[in-house]
Amino acid sequence: MADQRGTTVPDLVDLLTRAQRALARDLGTVFEEEGTTVDQWRVLRELAVRERAMGELAGALEIPHPTLTRLVDTLVDSALLYRSQSEEDRRRVSVHVSDLGLAKLDRLEALAAAHERKLTAALRPETVADLSGLLRSLQAQDS
C-alpha cells in the first residue's frame, strides 16, 4: 500500500486493527441484549477456566490494570464475579466466576457461537482454519 508520499508502508497491522475493531463492534451489538460488553465476556471466559489474581488476569487478557479493575468491579457489582483473599498471602486477591456468572457466560457463548457461524458462513472451512492458524502463529510470536 502506498502512503500519501507515494512510499510503501506495511498495512498488516492496520488491516488487523480494522478487522478486530469491526468484529468487536459487531459482537458487542449482539451482546447488548445481555447487557454485557465484549471485554466483560472475555473476563468471564478467562476466569471460567481458572481463578486468577488481577495482575495475572490483566496479562492474560492484555487489558490495562485500571481498565480491568473497572470491568471486574462492574461484574462483582452484578454478582457475576466475586473476590477472595489468598490464605497464604493476604495481599493477593483472586477473582472467581459465580454460578450466576457461569449461567451468563453460557448465554454469551451461545450468542458468540451463533455470531461466528454467521460470520464464517460465506467462507470455506479450510479458509477459516487457515486464518485461525495464521492468527495463532502471530499471537505466539508476540508471547
N, C-alpha and C positions, 0 to 999 in steps of 0.2 A: 504494500500500500504506500502511496506517495503522500507526504505531508504537504502543507501549503507552500513550502520552499522547493518542492519537487524532489526531495530526498526520500529514500526508502526508510520506513520505520517499521519496527515489529508491531504486529497487530494481534498476536495471540492473546496477550493479557487483556487487551481491550475487548476482544470478542468474548472471552471467558467471563469478564466482568459484566458485560451487557447481558449475556445469556443467564448468568447467575441472578442478576437483578430482576430480569423478566420472569424467570422461573419462581423466584421467591415471592415476587409481587402476585403472580397468578395463584400460587399455593396459599398465600396469605388471604386472598379473596375467598378461597374455598374454606379456610379455617375461620373466617368471620362468623359463620353460623354457630360455631362452638365458642366464640368469644376468646379465641386463642391466637397468638402470633406464631410465626414460623420459628422464631428463636425460643419461645416457650415450649413448643413441640420438641425442638432439638434438646432442650434441657431435660424434659421428661423422658425422652428416648435414652439419653445417655445415663440418667440415673436409674432407669428401669433395669439396665444391665448390671450396675453395681453402685452402691453408695460411694460418694466421693467427698473429699474436703473441697472447699470453694476454690482454692488455688489449683488443685488438680482438674477440677471441672472447667475452670477458665481456660487452662491449657488445652484440654481435650477438645473443647468446642471452639477454640480460637476466638473467644469473646473477651473483651477487656473486663478486668475485675469489677470496676464500678458499674458497668452495664449489666454484668452477670448478677451483681448484688441486687440491683433493681428488679431484674427478672425473677430471681429467687424470692425476693420479698413479696412480689405480686402473687407468685404461686403458693407461698406459705399462707398469705392472707386469704387465699381461695381454698385452703385446706388440701391442695393437691400435692404439696411437699411438706416435710417437717424437718427440723434441725435437731441434732443431738450432739452432746459433748462427748469426746473420747474419754474412756475410763483411764487410759494411760497418760494422756496429755490433755489437761482441761482447757488448754488454749486452742486445741484442734476441734473444729466443729464440722461434722459431716452432714450431708444433705441426703434425704431419703424420699422416695415416692410413697405417698399414702395409697390406701386402697381406692379412694376416690380419684387420685391421680392416675392410677393404673386403669381405671374404668374410662377416664377421659382419654388417656393415651390410646386405648383400644379403638375408641371412636375416631380419633385423629388419624391413626394408622389406616383405618378403613377409608377415610376421606383421601389421604395421601396416596394410597394404592390405586384408588379409582382415578385420581387425577393423573398419576403416572401412566396408567393404562391408556387414558385418553391422549396424553402427550405422545406416547410412543406408538399409537395405533397406526400411524402413517409410515412407520419405519419398519424395515425388516428386522427380525430378531437378531440377526448377525450384526447389523449396524448398531443396535443398542448394546450388544455385548462388547463390540469393538470400542465404542465410545466410553463405556463404563471402564473397560480395561485401561484405555489411554488416560482417563482422568485419575484412576487409582495409581497409575505409574507416576503421573505428575505429582500427586499428593505424597507418594512415598519418597520421591526425590527431595521434597521440601522438609520431610521429617528428619 
